[in-house]
Amino acid sequence: MSTPLTASWQRQQPHTKAIVYFISGPGQAGRTFFARELYFNRPVSNPRQYGIEGLKRMIDKWGPQLVASALIIDLERNEEIHRFLSQKGWVA
């Protein structure tokens, strides 16, 4: 009997997540996105930083025309790392 195979990214616990508040639509209450910390299912040297950069690229791609604000949160310490505001961009 064989065991079912799952992708390695499904077994990995992410270090960070982003909560994105959209200007309009169903995501106005905030949608949560977890960081992908593997490069095409291959490990990277610094998975935490790779995940943060990926979340920031995703939010930058949508830009201020879609995103009202966004928070990137460290899941281990449960604290905010970065904040995006549509009028100011990325703030510390």
MARROTI-668458 format. One line per field, with one value per atom (N, C-alpha, C): residue number from 0; y, z, x. Coordinates in steps of 0.02 Angstrom, whole numbers. Example, Ala and Ser with C-alpha at 12.3 -4.5 7.8 and 13.67 -1.06 7.14 Angstrom:
BEGIN
k [0:0:0:1:1:1] .
yy [-284:-225:-165:-112:-53:2] .
zz [390:390:390:354:357:394] .
xx [660:615:660:642:684:645] .
% end
This chain:
BEGIN
k [0:0:0:1:1:1:2:2:2:3:3:3:4:4:4:5:5:5:6:6:6:7:7:7:8:8:8:9:9:9:10:10:10:11:11:11:12:12:12:13:13:13:14:14:14:15:15:15:16:16:16:17:17:17:18:18:18:19:19:19:20:20:20:21:21:21:22:22:22:23:23:23:24:24:24:25:25:25:26:26:26:27:27:27:28:28:28:29:29:29:30:30:30:31:31:31:32:32:32:33:33:33:34:34:34:35:35:35:36:36:36:37:37:37:38:38:38:39:39:39:40:40:40:41:41:41:42:42:42:43:43:43:44:44:44:45:45:45:46:46:46:47:47:47:48:48:48:49:49:49:50:50:50:51:51:51:52:52:52:53:53:53:54:54:54:55:55:55:56:56:56:57:57:57:58:58:58:59:59:59:60:60:60:61:61:61:62:62:62:63:63:63:64:64:64:65:65:65:66:66:66:67:67:67:68:68:68:69:69:69:70:70:70:71:71:71:72:72:72:73:73:73:74:74:74:75:75:75:76:76:76:77:77:77:78:78:78:79:79:79:80:80:80:81:81:81:82:82:82:83:83:83:84:84:84:85:85:85:86:86:86:87:87:87:88:88:88:89:89:89:90:90:90:91:91:91] .
yy [-59:0:62:109:170:227:274:333:389:431:486:536:560:610:680:724:794:837:895:941:965:979:1000:1067:1111:1175:1167:1112:1100:1078:1047:1023:1077:1130:1181:1232:1250:1302:1369:1417:1481:1524:1568:1614:1678:1697:1762:1755:1805:1810:1884:1896:1963:1967:2020:2034:2095:2086:2138:2162:2228:2261:2295:2271:2298:2359:2401:2462:2444:2395:2375:2300:2272:2202:2160:2093:2049:2049:2076:2077:2138:2180:2241:2226:2170:2152:2125:2113:2088:2016:2002:1933:1915:1853:1831:1789:1805:1768:1746:1682:1656:1655:1664:1668:1599:1598:1538:1545:1500:1507:1457:1432:1388:1415:1403:1423:1361:1358:1301:1236:1234:1177:1158:1205:1195:1242:1221:1264:1324:1379:1439:1451:1494:1505:1540:1587:1623:1622:1570:1564:1620:1646:1700:1763:1783:1843:1833:1773:1756:1763:1739:1744:1816:1857:1927:1964:1953:1986:1965:1902:1879:1912:1919:1953:2027:2059:2130:2138:2093:2096:2087:2042:2030:2094:2126:2187:2244:2250:2302:2292:2230:2215:2240:2230:2255:2330:2359:2431:2467:2534:2574:2579:2559:2561:2505:2451:2397:2389:2403:2390:2455:2455:2512:2511:2453:2445:2371:2357:2288:2284:2228:2215:2150:2149:2087:2071:2011:1992:1932:1935:1879:1832:1770:1723:1695:1694:1668:1717:1781:1832:1866:1854:1884:1960:1988:2061:2083:2146:2175:2190:2171:2184:2244:2244:2298:2317:2379:2405:2443:2431:2465:2507:2571:2615:2642:2646:2665:2736:2781:2849:2858:2816:2825:2770:2713:2656:2618:2591:2552:2598:2587:2624:2574:2596:2551:2533] .
zz [0:0:0:-43:-47:-10:12:45:-6:2:-46:-41:-98:-101:-100:-64:-64:-82:-109:-128:-65:-72:-14:14:-29:-4:40:32:74:144:151:216:255:223:254:290:351:389:371:344:324:384:372:424:425:368:363:325:336:299:285:236:219:226:256:258:213:160:109:111:117:115:47:8:-59:-57:-108:-112:-121:-164:-174:-187:-184:-197:-135:-142:-85:-35:-54:-8:36:38:78:152:175:245:259:209:216:195:153:132:155:176:202:149:139:92:131:126:160:112:138:97:68:6:-25:-15:21:39:5:-52:-94:-165:-201:-270:-313:-342:-382:-343:-281:-235:-219:-228:-208:-151:-103:-47:-69:-31:-43:19:13:68:128:116:170:157:179:161:189:248:277:233:215:173:104:76:10:12:65:72:79:118:127:61:24:-41:-90:-88:-132:-116:-52:-32:-53:-43:-63:-139:-178:-251:-272:-238:-254:-241:-184:-167:-214:-230:-277:-346:-367:-432:-435:-381:-379:-373:-333:-327:-293:-287:-251:-287:-350:-384:-361:-331:-305:-229:-199:-128:-88:-39:6:58:88:136:142:168:178:236:270:325:310:322:320:392:414:485:492:541:560:604:582:618:682:685:744:802:788:841:845:795:792:794:752:749:677:665:598:577:515:488:441:394:345:338:317:305:239:200:136:141:122:120:49:23:-47:-61:-14:-25:-16:26:43:19:0:-19:44:42:98:153:213:272:322:364:413:465] .
xx [42:0:45:30:71:37:78:52:43:-7:-16:41:62:116:86:118:97:157:144:197:233:298:338:314:286:263:201:164:106:126:184:207:244:264:304:261:281:246:277:239:267:288:336:359:320:291:257:191:149:86:72:29:8:-68:-91:-163:-173:-211:-220:-292:-300:-365:-372:-419:-429:-475:-470:-511:-585:-599:-669:-671:-730:-739:-743:-742:-752:-694:-636:-579:-575:-627:-625:-615:-639:-632:-561:-521:-453:-447:-399:-385:-315:-306:-242:-206:-142:-99:-37:-20:39:98:158:218:236:257:286:361:391:462:507:485:524:525:580:585:571:512:490:502:479:485:558:604:673:690:729:746:788:782:822:864:915:962:929:884:850:775:739:668:625:640:600:604:664:672:643:651:623:547:515:443:419:455:438:443:497:505:451:430:376:310:294:232:234:292:297:290:320:312:239:204:133:93:104:67:87:151:174:143:134:105:33:-5:-74:-75:-30:-22:-79:-71:-120:-187:-192:-256:-302:-275:-316:-312:-254:-242:-249:-294:-300:-244:-232:-177:-161:-102:-80:-31:-31:15:52:117:155:173:155:160:206:251:294:253:245:202:235:301:334:331:341:339:271:228:162:165:208:214:219:201:201:273:290:356:354:306:300:227:216:149:148:95:85:23:28:-29:-35:-96:-104:-79:-82:-59:17:48:119:164:138:180:202:263:289:314:291:314:341:387:419:370] .
% end
